Amino acid sequence: MDKVDVRFPQPAKAPPSNLPKNALERATVLVTLMARMTSLLQQETAAVQARRPTSELAQFAKDKQPMSLVYEDISRTLRVDREGMRNLPDELKASLKEAATALYAASAENAEALRLGGIAQKIIVDTVVGAVTKAQKAPTTAYAAHMGGGRGYTPPPSGSRASATLNTRL
């Protein structure tokens, strides 16, 4: 639980003044916002499918986050205003429905692309880990110089593959 200093009361934060004030403004802004979000999701989906660099994909995530928060806030206040929703023009209601349908379709496509991208990354990582593990477990043979200068066979080392040396100089 956060500590609150009751000795110095803080003034209440005023809501941002640039938010739409009535249902008509909210619906108009929401249609535009959903179109922008749909476009961004489609761009991100194309970037994921084209295997663009991680930095580019991270920028999409940074752009999506504030838009999602504004979308959530405006859509919630619009849903609460039932009287305002009833009084919206039919064209605007149809635009809201079309924009919502397009946004949900783009969201589903984007989620699927991100899921498949994650699976592909996991396969690549598992393949590399398997190859490294297999290489570490592979038996090795070593030829060492024996007495007399000839080459001879020595069995593979056992135990850890880490090497160690012994300082024999005293």
Secondary structure as GFF3:
##gff-version 3
##sequence-region A 1 170
A	DSSP	alpha_helix	23	49	.	.	.	ID=ss1
A	DSSP	alpha_helix	54	80	.	.	.	ID=ss2
A	DSSP	alpha_helix	82	86	.	.	.	ID=ss3
A	DSSP	alpha_helix	90	137	.	.	.	ID=ss4
A	DSSP	beta_strand	142	145	.	.	.	ID=ss5
A	DSSP	beta_strand	151	154	.	.	.	ID=ss6
###
